[in-house]
Amino acid sequence: MNKLLAVSVLIALLALSAESFRLARQAEEEEGTLTKISGAVKSYYDSAVDTVSGYVDSIKGLKLEEKAKNLYSETSTVVSTYAGIVQDQLYHFFHH
């Protein structure tokens, strides 16, 4: 019985060490893939930032920034007003 126990423990240890070796090797392969993916994402991000920076520079030349701020403040005022009206209507609809 002791021999059976010893053989079982050795087989279990061998299986665990083989499994850990497989996981380490897969992690190395995934690291290469993750590096490629992160490099691609970084290049897309950099190109997007460059494009947006170009757009912002061209907009500053047209003085549209002040117009955009005014449009935003007017729009937010109108939306908040109508949102309040809808909220009141829903409140009265469900509570009366």
C-alpha positions in Angstrom: 0.0 0.0 0.0 2.9 2.4 0.7 4.3 1.7 -2.7 0.9 2.6 -4.3 0.8 5.8 -2.3 4.3 6.7 -3.3 3.7 6.0 -6.9 0.4 8.0 -6.8 2.2 11.0 -5.2 5.0 10.8 -7.8 2.6 10.7 -10.7 0.6 13.6 -9.3 3.8 15.7 -8.9 4.8 14.8 -12.4 1.5 15.8 -13.8 1.5 19.1 -11.8 5.0 20.0 -13.0 4.1 19.2 -16.6 1.0 21.3 -16.3 3.0 24.3 -14.9 5.5 23.9 -17.7 2.8 24.1 -20.3 1.3 27.2 -18.7 4.6 29.0 -18.6 5.2 28.3 -22.3 1.7 29.6 -23.2 2.3 32.7 -21.2 5.5 33.4 -23.2 3.6 33.0 -26.5 0.7 35.3 -25.3 3.2 37.9 -24.2 4.4 38.2 -27.8 0.8 38.5 -29.0 -0.1 41.0 -26.3 2.9 43.1 -27.2 1.9 43.1 -30.8 -1.7 44.1 -29.9 -0.6 46.8 -27.5 1.8 48.2 -30.2 -1.1 48.3 -32.7 -3.4 50.0 -30.3 -0.8 52.6 -29.4 -0.1 53.4 -33.0 -3.9 53.8 -33.7 -4.2 56.0 -30.6 -1.2 58.1 -31.7 -2.6 58.6 -35.2 -6.0 59.6 -33.7 -4.4 62.1 -31.4 -2.4 63.6 -34.2 -5.6 63.9 -36.4 -7.6 65.5 -33.6 -4.8 67.9 -32.9 -4.8 68.9 -36.5 -8.5 69.5 -36.4 -8.2 71.6 -33.2 -5.5 73.7 -34.7 -7.6 74.4 -37.8 -10.7 75.2 -35.7 -8.7 77.7 -33.6 -7.9 79.5 -36.8 -11.6 79.9 -37.6 -12.6 81.1 -34.1 -15.2 78.4 -33.9 -14.3 77.6 -30.3 -16.3 80.5 -28.9 -19.3 79.6 -31.1 -19.1 76.0 -30.0 -19.1 77.1 -26.3 -22.1 79.3 -26.9 -23.9 76.5 -28.7 -23.1 74.1 -25.9 -24.4 76.4 -23.2 -27.6 77.2 -25.1 -28.2 73.6 -25.9 -27.6 72.4 -22.3 -30.1 75.1 -21.1 -32.8 74.0 -23.5 -32.2 70.3 -22.8 -32.3 70.8 -19.0 -35.6 72.8 -19.4 -37.3 70.1 -21.5 -35.9 67.3 -19.2 -37.5 69.1 -16.3 -40.8 69.3 -18.1 -40.7 65.6 -19.0 -39.8 64.7 -15.5 -42.8 66.7 -14.1 -45.1 65.1 -16.7 -43.9 61.6 -15.8 -44.2 62.3 -12.1 -47.8 63.5 -12.4 -48.7 60.6 -14.8 -47.5 57.9 -12.3 -48.5 59.5 -9.0 -52.1 60.7 -9.9 
